Amino acid sequence: MTTETRTSYPVVETISEHLPLPFIDEVSATEKYIGYAPLGVDENAEGWRLIKEQKVGTVTKRLYAEGTSDFRFAWEKRRQYRYTR
């Protein structure tokens, strides 16, 4: 029986590593919208992941547009979507 040392590994990258910093709309001290999109996606175009952050007391909730983390929403329409988990 021989022992083999592995010297190369597959590189695992996530989409989050390739996204620019998010847009943030601070509506109030207890509510904000956060939007992620790849470079080149216009604010009016679908292709954004939208999160609504709500703070109630000591609890911060992050809710997703239409209950999904898919990149299929428009930043400019962020207040029109329903946010759930």
C-alpha positions in Angstrom: 0.0 0.0 0.0 1.4 3.4 -0.9 0.5 6.8 0.5 -0.1 9.6 -2.0 0.1 13.3 -1.2 -2.3 15.4 -3.1 -0.6 18.6 -4.4 -3.4 20.1 -6.4 -7.0 20.8 -5.5 -10.0 22.0 -7.5 -10.6 25.7 -7.0 -14.1 26.5 -5.7 -15.4 30.0 -6.3 -18.8 31.4 -5.4 -20.8 34.0 -7.3 -20.4 36.3 -4.2 -16.7 36.5 -4.8 -17.4 38.1 -8.2 -20.0 40.6 -7.2 -19.3 44.3 -6.6 -20.3 45.8 -3.3 -24.1 46.2 -2.9 -26.3 49.2 -3.3 -27.9 50.2 0.0 -31.0 52.3 0.4 -31.4 53.3 4.1 -35.1 54.1 4.4 -35.0 54.6 8.1 -33.1 53.6 11.2 -35.0 50.3 11.2 -35.3 49.5 7.5 -33.0 49.3 4.5 -32.9 47.7 1.1 -29.7 45.9 -0.1 -29.2 45.0 -3.8 -26.5 42.8 -5.4 -25.9 42.5 -9.1 -23.0 41.6 -11.4 -21.1 44.5 -13.0 -22.9 45.8 -16.1 -26.5 45.2 -14.9 -28.5 48.5 -15.1 -30.5 49.6 -12.1 -33.7 49.3 -14.2 -32.9 45.9 -15.5 -33.8 42.5 -14.0 -30.7 40.7 -12.6 -30.5 41.9 -9.0 -30.8 40.0 -5.7 -32.8 42.2 -3.4 -32.9 42.0 0.4 -35.0 44.1 2.8 -33.4 44.4 6.2 -35.7 45.2 9.2 -34.6 45.8 12.7 -37.1 45.1 15.5 -35.6 45.7 18.9 -32.5 43.6 19.1 -33.5 41.4 16.1 -32.4 42.0 12.6 -34.3 40.2 9.9 -33.2 39.8 6.2 -36.1 39.2 3.9 -35.7 38.3 0.2 -37.7 39.8 -2.7 -40.6 37.4 -3.5 -38.9 34.9 -1.1 -36.0 34.0 -3.4 -32.3 34.8 -3.5 -32.4 34.6 -7.3 -30.9 37.5 -9.4 -34.2 38.4 -11.2 -35.3 41.7 -9.8 -34.8 45.4 -10.7 -33.2 47.7 -8.2 -35.4 50.6 -9.2 -38.5 48.5 -8.4 -37.2 47.4 -5.0 -40.1 48.9 -3.0 -42.7 47.2 -5.2 -41.8 43.6 -4.3 -43.1 41.4 -1.4 -40.3 40.4 0.9 -40.3 37.1 2.8 -38.0 34.2 3.9 
